[in-house]
Amino acid sequence: MDKARVFGFLASFFTLIGLIALLSAGSHFPIYQWPYEAFQGLVFALAWGFGFTVGISYLVSTVFVLLLLVFAFVMGVKLSRCVFRDK
């Protein structure tokens, strides 16, 4: 695995950690329950705020998180290739 992919995976990982921390800020749950709480909070926001059904809310939340991770991976790879130019 080259440096660009490792940097992309790290960018995705830190983006996921940031999203979880953002959505779980101020939660009274222990830290190991934050990922579940963050995802459920996102589903709740879509279901209650936009009036989506529960199934659609889970689907949209899953697609949103996956697209965010893919976007972070691509940006991490591009940034890595820009910084560490292969000659």
C-alpha positions in Angstrom: 0.0 0.0 0.0 1.4 3.3 -1.0 1.6 6.5 1.1 -1.3 8.1 -0.6 -3.8 5.3 0.3 -2.5 5.3 3.9 -3.0 9.0 4.1 -6.5 8.6 2.6 -7.5 6.0 5.1 -6.2 8.2 7.9 -8.2 11.1 6.5 -11.3 9.0 6.5 -10.7 7.7 10.0 -10.2 11.1 11.4 -13.2 12.4 9.6 -15.3 9.7 11.1 -13.9 10.4 14.6 -14.7 14.1 14.1 -18.3 13.4 12.9 -18.9 11.2 15.9 -17.4 13.8 18.3 -19.5 16.5 16.7 -22.8 14.6 16.9 -22.1 13.3 20.4 -20.9 16.5 22.0 -22.4 16.9 25.4 -23.7 13.4 25.6 -23.9 11.7 29.0 -23.1 8.3 27.5 -19.7 6.6 27.9 -17.3 7.1 25.0 -17.7 3.6 23.6 -21.4 4.3 23.0 -20.7 7.5 21.1 -20.7 6.0 17.5 -24.1 4.4 18.1 -25.5 7.6 19.7 -24.2 9.8 16.9 -25.8 7.6 14.2 -29.1 7.4 16.1 -29.0 11.2 16.5 -28.5 11.7 12.8 -31.4 9.3 12.0 -33.6 11.1 14.6 -32.8 14.5 13.0 -33.8 13.3 9.6 -36.9 11.5 10.8 -38.2 14.3 13.1 -36.7 17.4 11.4 -37.5 16.5 7.8 -40.4 14.1 8.3 -38.7 11.1 6.7 -39.9 7.6 7.6 -37.6 5.6 9.9 -36.4 3.3 7.1 -35.6 6.2 4.8 -33.9 8.0 7.6 -31.6 5.0 8.2 -30.9 4.7 4.5 -30.1 8.4 4.1 -27.9 8.5 7.2 -25.9 5.4 6.0 -25.4 6.9 2.5 -24.5 10.3 4.0 -21.8 8.7 6.3 -20.4 6.5 3.5 -20.3 9.5 1.1 -18.5 11.6 3.7 -15.9 8.8 4.2 -15.3 8.4 0.5 -15.0 12.1 0.0 -12.5 12.3 2.9 -10.5 9.4 1.4 -10.3 11.0 -2.0 -9.3 14.3 -0.6 -6.7 12.6 1.6 -5.2 10.8 -1.4 -5.1 14.0 -3.5 -3.6 16.0 -0.7 -1.0 13.3 -0.1 -0.1 13.1 -3.8 0.2 16.9 -3.8 2.5 17.0 -0.7 4.5 13.8 -1.3 5.0 14.0 -5.1 6.3 10.8 -6.6 9.2 11.4 -8.9 
